[in-house]
């Protein structure tokens, strides 16, 4: 194995997977999906379909117990409802705190786990799909360029300079990711981004709103809502 991709089954990580496969070849890529106590498993189901589509090895990791005390609204352990607002609206008056759908240090934990697994598999690089829109306003601080640089240095040093992180979208917007995904012919119809677990995307949670805006910015129709 050459590369490990943190893979949720969402739009960003699927585009990241497509990039890794293009660069390294499917036979040299492992996708790692993490269950952390989400209220639904729609993304995990999507990750199965997309990993099969690309023909990559697919591993799954359950880190649910680590977040057992979190009140993050994405988790089954929380009684809070998932906000039906944009991230900007959610951040208004938040005193600089992340949004309620921020899972405590999730990317830090995922990347550390990926480094351990990746080293065991002989991988040289870990890919993940953080982008600048998620980091804006401190909504998801573990998606920022500053965080990425710090984690990359820690993992590269702590691995004896054997493995590094690549976040190809960290300086890009969601619209940029959609454009790149379209160029790579990512099967967007197989992805799932919505924080809810219904039969179709809710259309009003933060990530649904971001996804819709990103497709619109590219003059494209999201296949998950086509025909509505």
LUMBA-212685 format. One line per 3 residues: number of its first residue (from 1); for each residue x, y, z negated of C-alpha. Coordinates in pm, whole numbers, plus 50000, padded with zeros to 5 digits. Example, Ala and Ser with C-alpha at 12.3 -4.5 7.8 and 13.67 -1.06 7.14 Angstrom:
residues 2
1 = 51230,49550,49220; 51367,49894,49286
END
This chain:
residues 228
1 = 50000,50000,50000; 50112,50353,50077; 49823,50569,49957
4 = 49548,50568,49696; 49243,50792,49740; 49021,50903,49451
7 = 48691,50821,49613; 48347,50917,49484; 48151,50854,49803
10 = 48082,51225,49837; 48152,51449,50133; 48491,51580,50015
13 = 48641,51249,49910; 48514,51081,50227; 48689,51342,50439
16 = 48998,51289,50224; 48975,50915,50287; 48945,50976,50661
19 = 49262,51185,50651; 49452,50918,50458; 49340,50644,50698
22 = 49443,50854,50997; 49788,50915,50849; 49865,50579,50688
25 = 49635,50327,50856; 49343,50153,50683; 49556,49855,50585
28 = 49780,50084,50377; 49506,50272,50191; 49320,50185,49870
31 = 49007,50375,49765; 48952,50408,49389; 48598,50481,49267
34 = 48533,50565,48903; 48216,50514,48701; 48204,50752,48406
37 = 47848,50722,48280; 47669,50914,48555; 47290,50934,48537
40 = 47273,50748,48869; 47493,50524,49083; 47409,50670,49425
43 = 47766,50787,49482; 47905,50447,49387; 47668,50285,49637
46 = 47784,50535,49899; 48147,50457,49821; 48085,50089,49896
49 = 47934,50170,50237; 48208,50413,50338; 48497,50194,50219
52 = 48350,49914,50429; 48311,50154,50723; 48681,50240,50712
55 = 48795,49889,50624; 49003,49993,50324; 49065,49810,49998
58 = 48819,49933,49735; 48876,49926,49360; 48642,50041,49084
61 = 48717,50161,48734; 48477,50212,48442; 48575,50497,48208
64 = 48231,50547,48054; 48334,50517,47689; 48584,50802,47716
67 = 48300,51048,47782; 48059,50903,47525; 48061,51219,47312
70 = 48028,51466,47599; 47716,51676,47648; 47785,51715,48021
73 = 47449,51723,48197; 47565,51469,48458; 47594,51192,48202
76 = 47340,50943,48073; 47451,51030,47720; 47326,51388,47764
79 = 46967,51501,47719; 47031,51822,47914; 46876,51861,48257
82 = 47097,51921,48558; 47073,52293,48650; 46882,52384,48967
85 = 47092,52693,49039; 47401,52791,49231; 47731,52768,49046
88 = 47754,53148,49047; 47416,53173,48875; 47518,52914,48620
91 = 47840,53098,48543; 47664,53428,48486; 47687,53499,48113
94 = 47880,53179,48042; 48171,53364,47877; 48415,53201,48114
97 = 48318,52845,48028; 48280,52584,48304; 47935,52485,48430
100 = 47734,52221,48241; 47810,51962,48511; 48183,51987,48437
103 = 48293,51648,48299; 48567,51711,48037; 48906,51694,48209
106 = 48766,51441,48455; 49016,51499,48733; 49305,51490,48488
109 = 49190,51153,48359; 49114,51019,48707; 49451,51126,48845
112 = 49638,50977,48550; 49452,50648,48597; 49514,50662,48971
115 = 49885,50717,48910; 49906,50406,48696; 49713,50194,48945
118 = 49894,50345,49242; 50235,50272,49094; 50134,49912,49035
121 = 50028,49883,49400; 50345,50047,49530; 50170,50361,49656
124 = 50367,50678,49717; 50082,50927,49718; 49743,50991,49557
127 = 49485,51192,49750; 49185,51373,49602; 48934,51612,49751
130 = 48935,51919,49524; 48857,52244,49711; 48863,52613,49626
133 = 48485,52665,49607; 48460,52430,49308; 48740,52616,49128
136 = 48585,52959,49188; 48482,53141,48873; 48625,52860,48659
139 = 48325,52641,48742; 48548,52334,48765; 48894,52434,48636
142 = 49034,52090,48719; 48987,52166,49089; 49216,52469,49092
145 = 49550,52505,49265; 49712,52577,48928; 49577,52253,48782
148 = 49679,52054,49089; 50036,52184,49077; 50067,52105,48707
151 = 49929,51753,48745; 50145,51685,49048; 50457,51788,48859
154 = 50361,51578,48556; 50279,51266,48758; 50582,51297,48987
157 = 50813,51343,48688; 50640,51084,48470; 50654,50822,48745
160 = 51026,50859,48789; 50956,51055,49109; 50786,50755,49265
163 = 50439,50893,49331; 50292,51237,49403; 49954,51404,49445
166 = 49816,51556,49763; 49504,51774,49748; 49470,51875,50115
169 = 49161,52093,50056; 49269,52277,49740; 49315,52601,49935
172 = 49011,52547,50156; 48637,52610,50125; 48362,52352,50143
175 = 48281,52482,50492; 48640,52411,50594; 48606,52056,50464
178 = 48285,52000,50662; 48453,52132,50976; 48750,51900,50927
181 = 48520,51608,50847; 48325,51668,51167; 48650,51670,51366
184 = 48748,51341,51203; 48400,51199,51270; 48338,51124,50904
187 = 48006,50935,50867; 47835,51212,50670; 47511,51013,50684
190 = 47666,50755,50450; 47785,51006,50190; 47603,51125,49878
193 = 47665,51456,49701; 47346,51530,49505; 47366,51523,49126
196 = 47023,51358,49115; 46962,50996,49205; 46647,51021,49415
199 = 46570,50870,49752; 46689,51191,49915; 46898,51491,49801
202 = 46712,51728,49568; 46834,52031,49764; 46851,52262,49462
205 = 47133,52143,49235; 47467,52321,49264; 47633,52064,49486
208 = 47331,52033,49718; 47329,52410,49764; 47703,52413,49839
211 = 47672,52126,50083; 47384,52291,50271; 47574,52621,50296
214 = 47885,52442,50425; 47696,52266,50703; 47513,52589,50794
217 = 47842,52780,50812; 47954,52534,51080; 47626,52545,51272
220 = 47563,52182,51182; 47268,51994,51038; 47334,51768,50742
223 = 47221,51419,50852; 47088,51352,50501; 46824,51623,50540
226 = 46778,51610,50917; 46415,51624,51019; 46293,51784,50699
END
